[in-house]
Amino acid sequence: MLTRKQRDLLEFIHKRVQRDGVPPSFDEMKEALDLRSKSGIHRLITALEERGFIRRLAHRARAIEIVKMPDAMERPTFEPRVIAGDRNDPPRGAMPVEAAATELPVMGRIAAGTPIEAISQVESHVAVPQQMMRAGRSHYALEVRGDSMIDAGINDGDIVVIEEGSTADNGDIVVALVEGQEATLKRLRRKNGMIALEAANPAYETRVFRDDQVEVQGKLVGLIRTY
């Protein structure tokens, strides 16, 4: 369950160890992943270590040991090109649900609070009314974790339906990927080359980033709640 950047770094380290017998330097990692600073590499390394994919050895230069690789490297990481949300045609391989609904994969959990990583694999499927989706556009679903969007009517445990896309208007609630590592569900505001990710709960602060630090991966078009 790795983000795209974590997986890219793990693959890069693995290839360099196989080729040279030693891991790459942090500068080489930063250049390979096109990051602005080594701090991003440190965060990725820490995340990989916490998940048990690598081990850092004390008192040794470039002391990174690969413990394991993901079970299925060929399986794509979280990229919301999931399914063509056509109003008429069911997704390939999906079991028919009912005439007025389309079955979408739930791609994992999204934070409505402190950003967390979106889980890469399909965990379940959900029947989504076709009127929630635009014809000819791709859609996917995520399970909400946290309460930062509660004043927008989005509760912990809700399933949100997201229309895939990289653009959004001010005020849209979007899936935002922060610095290529963390995904969160927030209201987006743009001003003077900056992006503010606003919570809908006064207990949470608005977080402000440079435009190049945030990648919009879709916007909210529907919500499904189970009582």
N, C-alpha and C positions, 0 to 999 in steps of 0.2 A: 504494500500500500504506500507507494511513493509518488511524490509529485514529479512532474516532467523534469524539473531542474535536478532533483535528487537522483533520479534515474540516469539522466545524462552524465552527472558527475561520477556515479558509480561505474557506469560503462566506460568512461574515460580512464578512470583509475585502473580498472580491470585490464583494459587493452594495453596501457602503459606498463603495468606490471608484467603482463605476458610478453611484451616486446623487449623491455629493458631490464626486467628483474627487480626494479625499484619503482615506487610510486612517483608520480609527478610532483613538482614543487607547487606551493600555493599560487605562485605567480603564473605557472603554466595552467593550473586549474582555472584561475580567474580569466586568463586569455581564452581558454578553450570554451568556457561557458559565456564569454562576452559580458562579464560582470564588471561593474565600475570599481569595486574595492574588494579587498580580501575578507572584509567582515561578512560579506555574503557567502563566501566559501566556508568560513568558520561555522556559520549557521547550518549550512548544508551538511558539513562533516559531522557536526554535533547531532543533527537529525538522523543521519545514517547510522551513527554509533548507537544512539538510543534505540533504534529499531533493530539492532543486532546484525546489520549488514557489514560493518567494518569494526575494527578494533585498533585503537591508538596505543602504541607501545611506548612506555616511558623511557626517557634518557637515550633516545635514538633519533637521529635526523630522518625526516621523511618517514617516520615510523607509523605507517598505516598498513594494516593487514586486512585483506578482504576475508570475511568470515563466511559469507554466503552470497548468492545472487538471487534475485527474485525468481519464483517458481516458473514464471512464464515471461521471459524477456520479450517475447514476440507480442504479448498482449499490450495494447496501447495504454498509456497513462491517461489521466483525466484530460480529455479534450472533448468538448461537448459537440462533436460532430457525430451524433448518435443515431438519429433516425429522421427520415423525411416525414414531417408531420403533415402529410396530405390529408385533407378532409374526407377523401373518398377511399383511398387505398390503405389497407392495414399494413403495418410494418412487416417486412419479410421475416418469416420464421415465427411470427407471433400468432398465438391462438386467437381466433375471433372471440370478441367479448360480447358486444352487442352492436346493433347497427349504428347507434348514435355515439359510440365511444371508440377510442383508439388506445391500444395498450402501449404505454411508454415504459422504458427501463428506468428504475430509480438508481442513479449512478453513485449514490453514497450520501454522506451527510455534509451539510453546509452550515457554517457558523452564523448565527445571529447573535453576536457577542464578540468576544475576542476571536480573531481569525484562527481557523484551524484548516488542516489540509482536507481537500475533497478526496474521498476514497475512490480509487480508480475503477474497481470492478462493479459489475451490475449486482445489486443485492436482492432486488425483487422487481416486480412489475406492478404498474398501477393503471387502471382503466380511467382515461381522461376524456371528458365530454369534448366532442369535436369543436363545439362553439368556442372553447377556450383557445383554440389554435388557429393560426392563419394558414390558409391554403398555400402550398408550395414552400413553406418554411420548415426548418428543422427545429425540433423541440426535445427537451429532456426533463427529467424530474429529479429533485433532490429532497432529502429529509432535513428539516430544520432542527438545529440544536442551539439552545440559548433563548434569551428573552429580550434581546436588544431591539427587536422590531415589533414588540407587543402592541405599541400604540398605533401601529399600522395594521393591526388585526392579524399579525403573524405570530403564532405561538410555538413553543417548543413541541416538537413531534409532528408538526404540520408537514405536508408534502407540497412543495412549490413547483409549479410548472413554468419552465423557462424557455423563452424563444431565443434560439441561438443567434448571436450577432456580436459584432465588435463595436457597435455604436449605440449611444443612448442619449436621450434628451435630459436636460436638467430636471431633476425631480423624479426621474425614473428609479425604481428599485431594481438593482442589478446584481448579478454575480460578478464580483470583482476579484481578480487575481492580483495580489499585492507582491511586487518584487519577484514574480515568478514562482513564489513558494507557498503562499497562503491564500485560501479562498474564503470570501465572506459575502454575506447578503446585506446590502446597505442601500440607502438612498444616495444617489450621485448628484453632486453639484460641481460645476466647472467655473473657474474665475481666474483670469490673468495667468493662464498656463498651469494652474494648480487644480487638483481634484480633491474635493472633500467627500468623505464617506460618512454619511450621517446616520446615526442610530435613531430609532423611533421609541426611545426610552430615556428619560432624563438622567437615569443612573449611568449612562454611557456617554463618553466624550466623543465629539466629532474628530475624526482622524484626517489629517491633511497630507497629501503627497504631491510630488511632482507628477506631471502628466505622464512621463515615461516610466513611472514606477507602478502604474495601475493599468491592467489590461481587462477591458470589459469582455466577458464571455457569454453574456446573454442578459435579457431583462425579464422581469416577472410578468407573466400574463395570466396566471391562475393559481388557485390554492385549493387543496383538498384536505379535509379534516375528518378524522375518524373519532367518533364519540364513544 
